[in-house]
Amino acid sequence: MADHRLQEYRRRFEREAVIHLDALMRTARRMTKTESDAEDLVQEAMLKAYRFFDKFEEGTNCKAWLFKIMTNIFINNYRSQSKAPPSIAVDDLDDGFLYGQLAQNPDLNNPEKEFFAKIFDDDVRAAVNDLPEDFRVVVMLSFLEGFAYQEIADITGLQIGTVKSRLHRGRKLLQKSLLDYALRHGYIKEPLN
Amino acid sequence: MNCKEALRLLYDVIDKEADQLDAVEVEKHLRKCRHCMKRYEFEEMFRAFVTDKGHNSRDNGELRHRILGKLDAIDAAGEVGLPRRPFRVVSLMVASAAAVIIVIVGAYWVNQSLRTSAELTPFVEAHFASQTNPVHGTGTTPFDYLYEQTGIYLVPSRSCPIEHIQTASVDTIRGVQFGRLEFLCDDGSMVTLFVTTADKYTLPDRPTETVAGRRLLVRCNKECTLVGETRQDLVFMVVATPAHQPVELAQLTSSF
């Protein structure tokens, strides 16, 4: 490849792909167990993306493309072999579970505002981290990275219906977990049932 | 729209996935129904809250620096995009046999995109049916397969277009894994390429010949001619047979 073409290729990659490094790391940290695994995963994804960057269709979503590469590497190389779906009784929780709990709480005049004001950043991060992997990744991609359902389906290779249901259940789990944190730390009191 | 319908669309609307008409209907309902409105506001707030708190602004400067360094190395090695010079299978004159084998594989930037599995031979297609391309999901080529299996990425060049590739597979000898591509030449002869990394396998140091300044391992017998070369961190062995005749590593080592 002529030098100027190489330079342009490199510049384009830095402009369109490397800027998503922080986003990739954010998700990688929640996919892998250690910081160094997360860095290795992101680095491998970036280098693979660079080698294949001529295949990336300009004008399409580069961030989604990078996440897809990273997710594939993760599935192939990092994920533990056990593929058994997590058995979590998510569906025991009603829709609007957290909302309902807060609304019943005698201490809270404006339940949502007070609840949110009392939870720390770390609590939220811990709650996200504690989600089972399948839910965690989908929640991350939607909430934190702002991907659309279809993009998440493309990235993870899941059906769009599965994305929706995992996101839905992930959301419920997250709400339950944050409510538990809040109760455990006495940020709010147990509602009278 | 009633409350039940409005709540059914709750997350679709919050996630901005509901279609326009539904979103408008929900909007109308919310204006009338304080109960649903509060619920929507709560879920919206919850989503925004997690998004906001979940962002972790840790500095990735060091990693970025490291990755950019690796990109420099890739640039310098000419591996970018389509690797510039993964290998060549060169014309080789084997003096006594007066046999000349020239095969050149992958040296140039290729603008044409790789063909999809649908255009490959049925055998290859069947072979790759279960493979997933690391980048493009389901589109597969022998090169993608090799890349997945061995981490080595080769490129078809104009001198060796992909339709000449018969099969791609992985062959193992004494625990060392080689990527294997079979090329069918126009004259009916067949060339098989084996490739692995130099840290796993070292070519025997004789008999060697120096051709155009490159040191090549050369062996030939009645059935085939083998040319081997170590290039940077890759080891290539090219085996030419006069007829279409699959070559296995195990059989090679026993015949030489």
Boltz contact constraints between the chains, C-beta under 6 A:
constraints:
  - contact:
      token1: [A, 1]
      token2: [B, 84]
      max_distance: 6.0
  - contact:
      token1: [A, 1]
      token2: [B, 109]
      max_distance: 6.0
  - contact:
      token1: [A, 9]
      token2: [B, 81]
      max_distance: 6.0
  - contact:
      token1: [A, 21]
      token2: [B, 60]
      max_distance: 6.0
  - contact:
      token1: [A, 21]
      token2: [B, 64]
      max_distance: 6.0
  - contact:
      token1: [A, 22]
      token2: [B, 60]
      max_distance: 6.0
  - contact:
      token1: [A, 25]
      token2: [B, 60]
      max_distance: 6.0
  - contact:
      token1: [A, 39]
      token2: [B, 63]
      max_distance: 6.0
  - contact:
      token1: [A, 43]
      token2: [B, 67]
      max_distance: 6.0
  - contact:
      token1: [A, 46]
      token2: [B, 67]
      max_distance: 6.0
  - contact:
      token1: [A, 47]
      token2: [B, 70]
      max_distance: 6.0
  - contact:
      token1: [A, 50]
      token2: [B, 71]
      max_distance: 6.0
  - contact:
      token1: [A, 52]
      token2: [B, 135]
      max_distance: 6.0
  - contact:
      token1: [A, 54]
      token2: [B, 81]
      max_distance: 6.0
  - contact:
      token1: [A, 69]
      token2: [B, 135]
      max_distance: 6.0
  - contact:
      token1: [A, 72]
      token2: [B, 134]
      max_distance: 6.0
  - contact:
      token1: [A, 99]
      token2: [B, 42]
      max_distance: 6.0
  - contact:
      token1: [A, 112]
      token2: [B, 42]
      max_distance: 6.0
  - contact:
      token1: [A, 112]
      token2: [B, 45]
      max_distance: 6.0
  - contact:
      token1: [A, 116]
      token2: [B, 49]
      max_distance: 6.0
  - contact:
      token1: [A, 121]
      token2: [B, 53]
      max_distance: 6.0
  - contact:
      token1: [A, 124]
      token2: [B, 50]
      max_distance: 6.0
  - contact:
      token1: [A, 124]
      token2: [B, 53]
      max_distance: 6.0
  - contact:
      token1: [A, 124]
      token2: [B, 54]
      max_distance: 6.0
  - contact:
      token1: [A, 128]
      token2: [B, 54]
      max_distance: 6.0
  - contact:
      token1: [A, 143]
      token2: [B, 50]
      max_distance: 6.0
  - contact:
      token1: [A, 143]
      token2: [B, 51]
      max_distance: 6.0
  - contact:
      token1: [A, 144]
      token2: [B, 54]
      max_distance: 6.0
  - contact:
      token1: [A, 149]
      token2: [B, 17]
      max_distance: 6.0
